Amino acid sequence: MIYLATQILFCVLIAALIGGFLGWLLRGQSAAARRAALEAELSQRTSAMERAEAERDRLSARNDSLVIQLEESRRQATENEARQQVLERELAASRERVVALDQEARAARERAGSLESELAVREERVRELSGSLEAARSAAATSRPAAPARPKPGPPRERPAWALAAPEGEADDLKRIRGVGPKLSNLLNDLGIYHFRQIARFTPADIEWVGSQLKAFPGRIVRDRWVEQARELHFEKYGERL
């Protein structure tokens, strides 16, 4: 009986020891799993923190770059504003100069017209004096033996074929030729001359004929180099060399 009780007690003790060992073993495995889970979570949080720090550093660098770009843009804007002010002042000065040159050109044209009128009056006076001189010579010649008669000049040349009844398209501003004022321009139009190209193509015979028609302005075509001027003005306007 005692032996049986001893055996039962021993079995119970053995069972208790086995149960305790198994419990300890299970608790150890649970703690290891919990520890592994915590370590994994810690690793994830550490990685997330590192990524956040890297993103923070990137954004900080980007912010510094943007600040530098902003400062550069402000500097360039200041320089551009200063340059714009300089250009505006230069433009204003240029416009004033253009206005002054226009006024000078207008005054020069008026002066040229006045000089042409004065020249016409003087040339008319010269013709009158020449007529008086010829009359005086004729009167003096009556007391001398009659000289052999000189051949009379031939009939005046007919109107050239290049003379136009009206301008072909838009007429050129003949007053741009130095020595041609409003009066001369109108006389040239009356002769059928409206374009630079007509004057640029004058032959010696054409020059003689036009000069004979401009009685108040003899020799003006050659003296003021109309042909050369007309060629340059035609090229300037039409891009064509004659």
Secondary structure, DSSP 8 states (H G I E B T S, - for coil): -HHHHHHHHHHHHHHHHHHHHHHHHHHHHHHHHHHHHHHHHHHHHHHHHHHHHHHHHHHHHHHHHHHHHHHHHHHHHHHHHHHHHHHHHHHHHHHHHHHHHHHHHHHHHHHHHHHHHHHHHHHHHHHHHHHHHHHHHHHHHTTS----------------TT--SS-SSS---GGGSTT--HHHHHHHHHTT--SHHHHHT--HHHHHHHHHH-TTSTTHHHHTTHHHHHHHHHHHHH----
